[in-house]
Amino acid sequence: MLTDIIDKNLKVIFCGINPGLKSAWDGHHFSGRSNRFWKAIHLAGFTPYEIDPMQDFTFLNFGYGLTTAVARATTRADELSKEEFTASIESFKKKIIQYQPQYIAFLGKAAYKVLSGKKEISWGYQEEKFCGASVWILPNPSGLNRGFMLNDLVQYYSELYRAVS
């Protein structure tokens, strides 16, 4: 299990689909060598320096948190079943209601599709709120996501940064 980095009233909770095996093993978010989360977050302006994954808990100091939609670690997110996403909905909603972030940023469309029941989702800001939080959909920073280069991630993440600043 990968422990959430979360607190009440954060500006943004970034929600990964599920932990990668390396992150689950290390006990730190986005610790895989090819994962670009920490680099994209820094380059987008969220942090004044690139956080080392082993120091992921310091993300709270900037008003941001980390969680996952599904707790089970896998090599690739497409190894999760729709039933696993569905089974996680109620506990995930309770978490968001309990911690009341201003924004929730889903990293990839997969989790939000199941949580919202929508079939089509665009990148960026979503009109509807999720448990009181404004919603953004950002590309997944996994190195396995070959559809988005680092510059693309930074562009999308920067849009969220400008909205919350």
PyMOL commands that set and color helices and strands:
alter all, ss='L'
color gray80, all
select helices_A, chain A and resi 21-26+37-44+53-62+77-79+82-99+110-116+150-164
alter helices_A, ss='H'
color red, helices_A
select strands_A, chain A and resi 12-16+64-68+103-107+124-130+133-138
alter strands_A, ss='S'
color yellow, strands_A
deselect
rebuild
show_as cartoon
